[in-house]
Amino acid sequence: MPVLKLDDAELFFTDSGGSKEAVIFSHGFGMDHTMFDAQVEALATQYRVITWDQRSWGLSRSDGPFDLWRSANDLFSILDLLAIKSAVLIGMSQGGFVSIRATLLAPERVNALVLIGSQSGVEARTETDEMIREWREFGASRIQRKLADAILGPGEWSTWYSKWDSMELQQLPWAYSCLMDREDVTDRLGEIKCPALVIHGTQDKSIALEKARIVQSQLGGKSRLVEVEGGTHAVNISHSEIVNEEILLFLESLKHSNYASQYKVQ
């Protein structure tokens, strides 16, 4: 089991290996690396695909509080361990928050950016605070349907229910603080000059579509927004085929001179 041991954390990751261009996926709050199983399957024959569990989620652990900038450095620590100088960063929701910050920290290490169900700002936290309080006090069973509805939408999600039930509750406040105590970085999006793809579901209940439109309009490089009709917050799960097709098209376009004709120049 590949684990990167840091002074204050253990980070689990997967790596398809090889010398092809690297793509690293960062998951959203409440999720883990397996949320990208469909994307790994679609990309791994053409790209070196890395996934990882952020601190406090999945098979990763933290020894104390952390923030999104620390998580961005965690991402680079994994790339360093794998001797990867630069990669395409793909992040869903909180994974997008991490990927944006990683791009701001070290733009020379980011070949391109894909944001799925994400944004650059912040949101009101009253309702979410109550849900996390219930989770800590009574366990995940009280909130799992609400959490699944916010992230995954309609469906049978017993696998995720089991994962939420098994989370170490000591980790939860650190994970939640990382998510909610972030700052708005919208005014820094213009610093991001790499090509970018923004993908957002029209039925996203957690982050409004308009916030994705703001991100795409403010990015400093070539970009494109894909609005997936009926897509949930985790649109890469609810509409995996469409998302996979768009990601592969985007990655292929990076290799050709016709990129500018397909992707809007800001």
Secondary structure as a PSIPRED ss2 file (coil, helix, strand):
# PSIPRED VFORMAT (PSIPRED V4.0)

   1 M C   1.000  0.000  0.000
   2 P C   1.000  0.000  0.000
   3 V E   0.000  0.000  1.000
   4 L E   0.000  0.000  1.000
   5 K E   0.000  0.000  1.000
   6 L C   1.000  0.000  0.000
   7 D C   1.000  0.000  0.000
   8 D C   1.000  0.000  0.000
   9 A E   0.000  0.000  1.000
  10 E E   0.000  0.000  1.000
  11 L E   0.000  0.000  1.000
  12 F E   0.000  0.000  1.000
  13 F E   0.000  0.000  1.000
  14 T E   0.000  0.000  1.000
  15 D E   0.000  0.000  1.000
  16 S C   1.000  0.000  0.000
  17 G C   1.000  0.000  0.000
  18 G C   1.000  0.000  0.000
  19 S C   1.000  0.000  0.000
  20 K C   1.000  0.000  0.000
  21 E C   1.000  0.000  0.000
  22 A E   0.000  0.000  1.000
  23 V E   0.000  0.000  1.000
  24 I E   0.000  0.000  1.000
  25 F E   0.000  0.000  1.000
  26 S E   0.000  0.000  1.000
  27 H C   1.000  0.000  0.000
  28 G C   1.000  0.000  0.000
  29 F C   1.000  0.000  0.000
  30 G C   1.000  0.000  0.000
  31 M C   1.000  0.000  0.000
  32 D C   1.000  0.000  0.000
  33 H H   0.000  1.000  0.000
  34 T H   0.000  1.000  0.000
  35 M H   0.000  1.000  0.000
  36 F H   0.000  1.000  0.000
  37 D H   0.000  1.000  0.000
  38 A H   0.000  1.000  0.000
  39 Q H   0.000  1.000  0.000
  40 V H   0.000  1.000  0.000
  41 E H   0.000  1.000  0.000
  42 A H   0.000  1.000  0.000
  43 L H   0.000  1.000  0.000
  44 A C   1.000  0.000  0.000
  45 T C   1.000  0.000  0.000
  46 Q C   1.000  0.000  0.000
  47 Y C   1.000  0.000  0.000
  48 R E   0.000  0.000  1.000
  49 V E   0.000  0.000  1.000
  50 I E   0.000  0.000  1.000
  51 T E   0.000  0.000  1.000
  52 W E   0.000  0.000  1.000
  53 D C   1.000  0.000  0.000
  54 Q C   1.000  0.000  0.000
  55 R C   1.000  0.000  0.000
  56 S C   1.000  0.000  0.000
  57 W C   1.000  0.000  0.000
  58 G C   1.000  0.000  0.000
  59 L C   1.000  0.000  0.000
  60 S C   1.000  0.000  0.000
  61 R E   0.000  0.000  1.000
  62 S E   0.000  0.000  1.000
  63 D C   1.000  0.000  0.000
  64 G C   1.000  0.000  0.000
  65 P C   1.000  0.000  0.000
  66 F C   1.000  0.000  0.000
  67 D C   1.000  0.000  0.000
  68 L H   0.000  1.000  0.000
  69 W H   0.000  1.000  0.000
  70 R H   0.000  1.000  0.000
  71 S H   0.000  1.000  0.000
  72 A H   0.000  1.000  0.000
  73 N H   0.000  1.000  0.000
  74 D H   0.000  1.000  0.000
  75 L H   0.000  1.000  0.000
  76 F H   0.000  1.000  0.000
  77 S H   0.000  1.000  0.000
  78 I H   0.000  1.000  0.000
  79 L H   0.000  1.000  0.000
  80 D H   0.000  1.000  0.000
  81 L H   0.000  1.000  0.000
  82 L C   1.000  0.000  0.000
  83 A C   1.000  0.000  0.000
  84 I C   1.000  0.000  0.000
  85 K C   1.000  0.000  0.000
  86 S C   1.000  0.000  0.000
  87 A E   0.000  0.000  1.000
  88 V E   0.000  0.000  1.000
  89 L E   0.000  0.000  1.000
  90 I E   0.000  0.000  1.000
  91 G E   0.000  0.000  1.000
  92 M E   0.000  0.000  1.000
  93 S C   1.000  0.000  0.000
  94 Q H   0.000  1.000  0.000
  95 G H   0.000  1.000  0.000
  96 G H   0.000  1.000  0.000
  97 F H   0.000  1.000  0.000
  98 V H   0.000  1.000  0.000
  99 S H   0.000  1.000  0.000
 100 I H   0.000  1.000  0.000
 101 R H   0.000  1.000  0.000
 102 A H   0.000  1.000  0.000
 103 T H   0.000  1.000  0.000
 104 L H   0.000  1.000  0.000
 105 L H   0.000  1.000  0.000
 106 A C   1.000  0.000  0.000
 107 P H   0.000  1.000  0.000
 108 E H   0.000  1.000  0.000
 109 R H   0.000  1.000  0.000
 110 V E   0.000  0.000  1.000
 111 N E   0.000  0.000  1.000
 112 A E   0.000  0.000  1.000
 113 L E   0.000  0.000  1.000
 114 V E   0.000  0.000  1.000
 115 L E   0.000  0.000  1.000
 116 I E   0.000  0.000  1.000
 117 G C   1.000  0.000  0.000
 118 S C   1.000  0.000  0.000
 119 Q C   1.000  0.000  0.000
 120 S C   1.000  0.000  0.000
 121 G C   1.000  0.000  0.000
 122 V C   1.000  0.000  0.000
 123 E C   1.000  0.000  0.000
 124 A C   1.000  0.000  0.000
 125 R C   1.000  0.000  0.000
 126 T H   0.000  1.000  0.000
 127 E H   0.000  1.000  0.000
 128 T H   0.000  1.000  0.000
 129 D H   0.000  1.000  0.000
 130 E H   0.000  1.000  0.000
 131 M H   0.000  1.000  0.000
 132 I H   0.000  1.000  0.000
 133 R H   0.000  1.000  0.000
 134 E H   0.000  1.000  0.000
 135 W H   0.000  1.000  0.000
 136 R H   0.000  1.000  0.000
 137 E H   0.000  1.000  0.000
 138 F H   0.000  1.000  0.000
 139 G C   1.000  0.000  0.000
 140 A H   0.000  1.000  0.000
 141 S H   0.000  1.000  0.000
 142 R H   0.000  1.000  0.000
 143 I C   1.000  0.000  0.000
 144 Q H   0.000  1.000  0.000
 145 R H   0.000  1.000  0.000
 146 K H   0.000  1.000  0.000
 147 L H   0.000  1.000  0.000
 148 A H   0.000  1.000  0.000
 149 D H   0.000  1.000  0.000
 150 A H   0.000  1.000  0.000
 151 I H   0.000  1.000  0.000
 152 L C   1.000  0.000  0.000
 153 G C   1.000  0.000  0.000
 154 P C   1.000  0.000  0.000
 155 G C   1.000  0.000  0.000
 156 E C   1.000  0.000  0.000
 157 W C   1.000  0.000  0.000
 158 S H   0.000  1.000  0.000
 159 T H   0.000  1.000  0.000
 160 W H   0.000  1.000  0.000
 161 Y H   0.000  1.000  0.000
 162 S H   0.000  1.000  0.000
 163 K H   0.000  1.000  0.000
 164 W H   0.000  1.000  0.000
 165 D H   0.000  1.000  0.000
 166 S C   1.000  0.000  0.000
 167 M C   1.000  0.000  0.000
 168 E C   1.000  0.000  0.000
 169 L C   1.000  0.000  0.000
 170 Q C   1.000  0.000  0.000
 171 Q C   1.000  0.000  0.000
 172 L H   0.000  1.000  0.000
 173 P H   0.000  1.000  0.000
 174 W H   0.000  1.000  0.000
 175 A H   0.000  1.000  0.000
 176 Y H   0.000  1.000  0.000
 177 S H   0.000  1.000  0.000
 178 C H   0.000  1.000  0.000
 179 L H   0.000  1.000  0.000
 180 M H   0.000  1.000  0.000
 181 D C   1.000  0.000  0.000
 182 R C   1.000  0.000  0.000
 183 E C   1.000  0.000  0.000
 184 D C   1.000  0.000  0.000
 185 V C   1.000  0.000  0.000
 186 T H   0.000  1.000  0.000
 187 D H   0.000  1.000  0.000
 188 R H   0.000  1.000  0.000
 189 L H   0.000  1.000  0.000
 190 G H   0.000  1.000  0.000
 191 E H   0.000  1.000  0.000
 192 I C   1.000  0.000  0.000
 193 K C   1.000  0.000  0.000
 194 C C   1.000  0.000  0.000
 195 P C   1.000  0.000  0.000
 196 A E   0.000  0.000  1.000
 197 L E   0.000  0.000  1.000
 198 V E   0.000  0.000  1.000
 199 I E   0.000  0.000  1.000
 200 H E   0.000  0.000  1.000
 201 G E   0.000  0.000  1.000
 202 T C   1.000  0.000  0.000
 203 Q C   1.000  0.000  0.000
 204 D C   1.000  0.000  0.000
 205 K C   1.000  0.000  0.000
 206 S C   1.000  0.000  0.000
 207 I C   1.000  0.000  0.000
 208 A C   1.000  0.000  0.000
 209 L H   0.000  1.000  0.000
 210 E H   0.000  1.000  0.000
 211 K H   0.000  1.000  0.000
 212 A H   0.000  1.000  0.000
 213 R H   0.000  1.000  0.000
 214 I H   0.000  1.000  0.000
 215 V H   0.000  1.000  0.000
 216 Q H   0.000  1.000  0.000
 217 S H   0.000  1.000  0.000
 218 Q H   0.000  1.000  0.000
 219 L C   1.000  0.000  0.000
 220 G C   1.000  0.000  0.000
 221 G C   1.000  0.000  0.000
 222 K E   0.000  0.000  1.000
 223 S E   0.000  0.000  1.000
 224 R E   0.000  0.000  1.000
 225 L E   0.000  0.000  1.000
 226 V E   0.000  0.000  1.000
 227 E E   0.000  0.000  1.000
 228 V E   0.000  0.000  1.000
 229 E C   1.000  0.000  0.000
 230 G C   1.000  0.000  0.000
 231 G C   1.000  0.000  0.000
 232 T C   1.000  0.000  0.000
 233 H C   1.000  0.000  0.000
 234 A C   1.000  0.000  0.000
 235 V H   0.000  1.000  0.000
 236 N H   0.000  1.000  0.000
 237 I H   0.000  1.000  0.000
 238 S H   0.000  1.000  0.000
 239 H C   1.000  0.000  0.000
 240 S H   0.000  1.000  0.000
 241 E H   0.000  1.000  0.000
 242 I H   0.000  1.000  0.000
 243 V H   0.000  1.000  0.000
 244 N H   0.000  1.000  0.000
 245 E H   0.000  1.000  0.000
 246 E H   0.000  1.000  0.000
 247 I H   0.000  1.000  0.000
 248 L H   0.000  1.000  0.000
 249 L H   0.000  1.000  0.000
 250 F H   0.000  1.000  0.000
 251 L H   0.000  1.000  0.000
 252 E H   0.000  1.000  0.000
 253 S H   0.000  1.000  0.000
 254 L C   1.000  0.000  0.000
 255 K C   1.000  0.000  0.000
 256 H C   1.000  0.000  0.000
 257 S C   1.000  0.000  0.000
 258 N C   1.000  0.000  0.000
 259 Y H   0.000  1.000  0.000
 260 A H   0.000  1.000  0.000
 261 S H   0.000  1.000  0.000
 262 Q H   0.000  1.000  0.000
 263 Y C   1.000  0.000  0.000
 264 K E   0.000  0.000  1.000
 265 V E   0.000  0.000  1.000
 266 Q C   1.000  0.000  0.000
